[in-house]
């Protein structure tokens, strides 16, 4: 979701996780695993919830139209203050990222007007033509998916804080018991 893999996210927060590990007495590998799981869960749940909320309320198209309209105004607009210019620029960036994400997910699962692509199949020209056609008229579930993507991106600082805060407890209550159970199974299997 953030344009990188899980290892990149964890490497950026490794020092913070190390401090939390020392303060709480939670093993760092367990804490890293907990953070990674919570970080992904806090991405998927809002994505799904906002998608279905936007679909139920029928607001996806209006939100996307409002974002497109507001980001088309020139950044040099003298009446726009720095915050408005930042918001317009960020809106443009997130729309572009969201459109790429919608295209990848749509082609992978064959949803939102995209043809399902078989594993390893690449037809860049056909994909580009189809994506351009679909993205010219952002409506329905594509608009809802773009709204969900944008909201999930916007709450990233909250997701990170939540994941950092709850990682020690999640580690103690979920990750450590599961890893202990797995280790017991392997120890029993290695006895003569």
C-alpha positions in Angstrom: 0.0 0.0 0.0 2.8 2.4 0.8 4.6 1.7 -2.4 7.1 -0.6 -0.8 7.4 -4.0 0.7 7.0 -4.9 4.4 10.8 -5.0 4.9 11.1 -1.3 3.9 8.5 -0.3 6.4 10.1 -2.3 9.2 13.6 -1.1 8.4 12.4 2.5 8.8 10.9 1.7 12.3 13.6 -0.7 13.5 15.1 1.8 16.0 11.7 2.6 17.4 10.9 -1.1 17.7 14.2 -1.7 19.3 13.4 0.9 22.0 10.0 -0.6 22.5 11.5 -4.0 22.8 14.0 -2.9 25.5 11.3 -1.0 27.4 8.7 -3.8 27.3 10.9 -6.8 27.4 9.5 -8.2 24.2 11.8 -10.0 21.9 12.7 -7.9 18.9 11.9 -10.5 16.2 8.5 -11.1 17.8 7.9 -7.4 18.0 8.9 -6.9 14.3 6.5 -9.7 13.3 3.7 -8.2 15.4 4.3 -4.7 13.9 4.3 -6.1 10.3 1.0 -8.0 10.9 -0.7 -5.1 12.6 0.5 -2.7 9.9 -1.0 -4.9 7.1 -4.2 -5.5 9.0 -4.6 -1.7 9.6 -4.2 -1.3 5.8 -6.6 -4.0 4.7 -9.4 -3.3 7.1 -9.9 0.4 6.4 -9.5 -0.3 2.7 -12.4 -2.8 2.7 -14.5 -0.8 5.1 -14.2 2.5 3.3 -14.8 0.8 -0.1 -18.1 -0.7 1.1 -19.1 2.4 3.0 -18.5 4.5 -0.2 -20.4 2.0 -2.2 -23.3 1.9 0.2 -23.5 5.7 0.4 -22.9 6.2 -3.3 -20.3 8.8 -2.7 -17.2 7.5 -4.5 -17.9 9.3 -7.8 -18.7 12.6 -6.1 -15.5 12.4 -4.0 -13.3 11.6 -7.0 -15.0 14.3 -9.1 -14.3 16.8 -6.3 -10.7 15.7 -6.0 -10.2 15.9 -9.8 -11.8 19.3 -10.0 -9.8 20.7 -7.1 -6.5 19.3 -8.3 -7.0 20.8 -11.8 -6.6 24.3 -10.5 -3.1 25.6 -11.0 -0.6 25.4 -8.2 0.4 28.9 -8.9 -3.1 30.2 -8.0 -2.4 33.2 -5.8 -5.5 32.7 -3.7 -4.3 29.2 -2.6 -2.2 29.1 0.5 0.6 26.6 1.1 -1.8 24.1 2.7 -4.2 24.2 -0.2 -1.3 23.8 -2.7 0.1 20.8 -0.7 -3.4 19.2 -0.6 -3.9 19.7 -4.3 -0.4 18.2 -5.1 -0.9 15.3 -2.7 -4.4 14.7 -4.2 -2.9 14.5 -7.7 -0.1 12.1 -6.5 -2.6 9.8 -4.6 -5.0 9.8 -7.5 -2.1 8.6 -9.8 -1.0 6.0 -7.3 -4.5 4.9 -6.7 -5.2 4.5 -10.4 -2.1 2.3 -10.8 -3.2 0.3 -7.7 -6.7 -0.1 -9.1 -5.3 -1.2 -12.5 -3.0 -3.8 -10.8 -5.7 -5.2 -8.6 -8.3 -5.1 -11.3 -6.1 -7.0 -13.7 -5.0 -9.5 -11.1 -8.6 -10.4 -10.0 -10.5 -9.5 -13.2 -12.7 -6.9 -11.4 -13.8 -3.3 -12.0 -13.9 -3.7 -15.8 -10.5 -5.2 -16.2 -9.8 -8.5 -17.8 -8.2 -11.1 -15.5 -4.6 -11.6 -16.5 -3.1 -15.1 -16.3 0.1 -15.4 -14.2 3.1 -14.4 -16.3 0.9 -13.0 -19.1 2.0 -9.5 -20.2 0.3 -7.5 -23.0 1.4 -3.9 -22.2 -0.3 -2.4 -25.1 -3.7 -4.0 -24.5 -3.4 -3.3 -20.7 -2.6 0.4 -21.4 -5.5 0.8 -23.8 -7.9 -0.9 -21.5 -6.7 1.0 -18.4 -6.9 4.3 -20.3 -10.5 3.5 -21.3 -11.5 2.5 -17.8 -9.8 5.4 -16.1 -11.1 8.1 -18.4 -14.6 7.6 -16.9 -13.9 6.9 -13.2 -17.3 5.6 -11.9 -18.8 3.0 -9.7 -16.5 0.6 -7.9 -13.4 2.1 -9.4 -14.3 5.4 -7.8 -15.1 3.7 -4.5 -11.7 1.8 -4.7 -9.9 5.1 -5.3 -11.6 6.7 -2.3 -10.7 3.7 -0.1 -7.1 3.9 -1.3 -6.9 7.6 -0.6 -8.4 7.3 2.9 -6.1 4.4 3.8 -3.1 6.5 2.6 -4.3 9.5 4.6 -4.6 7.5 7.9 -1.0 6.1 7.5 0.3 8.0 10.6 -2.6 6.7 12.7 -2.0 3.2 11.4 1.7 3.3 12.3 1.0 4.7 15.7 -1.6 2.0 16.3 0.8 -0.7 15.1 3.7 0.5 17.3 1.5 0.9 20.4 -0.2 -2.5 20.2 2.8 -4.5 18.9 4.0 -5.6 22.4 0.6 -6.8 23.5 -0.1 -8.5 20.1 3.3 -10.2 20.4 2.7 -11.5 23.9 -0.9 -12.7 23.2 -0.7 -13.9 19.6 2.8 -14.2 18.0 4.6 -15.7 21.0 2.0 -18.4 21.7 1.8 -19.4 18.0 5.6 -19.6 17.7 5.9 -21.6 20.9 3.3 -24.0 19.7 5.1 -24.4 16.3 8.4 -24.9 18.1 6.9 -27.7 20.3 5.6 -29.5 17.3 9.1 -29.4 15.7 10.8 -30.5 18.9 8.5 -33.5 19.3 9.1 -34.4 15.6 12.9 -34.5 16.1 12.9 -36.9 19.0 14.0 -40.4 18.3 
